[in-house]
Amino acid sequence: MPIAFAYTLIVLLIISSILLTLLVLLHRGKGGGMSSMFGGGVTSSLAGSSVAEKNLDRYTVLVGVIWFACIVGLGLWLKLAQAG
């Protein structure tokens, strides 16, 4: 496989890592953990999740799958590069 493939995966991995970190930090804390320590204890008493929270969950899962695919792709590329 060409080296450009590996560089593309590395760039995609860096971008998805930053996005995944930001998306996880955007999630609302459920209370009782580290998030309540830093002002997360003041929460509104809305029942259920909002549409924005559900979309945030979907985006987080999507970026997580892309991140995982980059990790697997780089691992396979390294294995094939060593064999060849």
SULWO-V678640 format. One record per residue. N is the residue number from 1. RES is the residue in one letter. D_FIRST is the distance of its C-alpha to the first C-alpha in whole Angstrom. Layout:
BEGIN
n->(N | N)
res->(RES | RES)
d_first->(D_FIRST | D_FIRST)
END
This chain:
BEGIN
n->(1 | 2 | 3 | 4 | 5 | 6 | 7 | 8 | 9 | 10 | 11 | 12 | 13 | 14 | 15 | 16 | 17 | 18 | 19 | 20 | 21 | 22 | 23 | 24 | 25 | 26 | 27 | 28 | 29 | 30 | 31 | 32 | 33 | 34 | 35 | 36 | 37 | 38 | 39 | 40 | 41 | 42 | 43 | 44 | 45 | 46 | 47 | 48 | 49 | 50 | 51 | 52 | 53 | 54 | 55 | 56 | 57 | 58 | 59 | 60 | 61 | 62 | 63 | 64 | 65 | 66 | 67 | 68 | 69 | 70 | 71 | 72 | 73 | 74 | 75 | 76 | 77 | 78 | 79 | 80 | 81 | 82 | 83 | 84)
res->(M | P | I | A | F | A | Y | T | L | I | V | L | L | I | I | S | S | I | L | L | T | L | L | V | L | L | H | R | G | K | G | G | G | M | S | S | M | F | G | G | G | V | T | S | S | L | A | G | S | S | V | A | E | K | N | L | D | R | Y | T | V | L | V | G | V | I | W | F | A | C | I | V | G | L | G | L | W | L | K | L | A | Q | A | G)
d_first->(0 | 4 | 7 | 8 | 7 | 8 | 11 | 12 | 12 | 15 | 17 | 17 | 18 | 21 | 22 | 22 | 24 | 26 | 27 | 28 | 30 | 32 | 32 | 33 | 36 | 37 | 38 | 42 | 43 | 45 | 47 | 48 | 45 | 44 | 44 | 48 | 48 | 47 | 49 | 48 | 51 | 52 | 51 | 52 | 54 | 52 | 51 | 48 | 45 | 45 | 42 | 41 | 40 | 39 | 36 | 35 | 34 | 32 | 30 | 30 | 29 | 26 | 25 | 25 | 23 | 20 | 20 | 20 | 17 | 15 | 16 | 15 | 11 | 11 | 13 | 10 | 7 | 10 | 11 | 8 | 7 | 11 | 11 | 9)
END
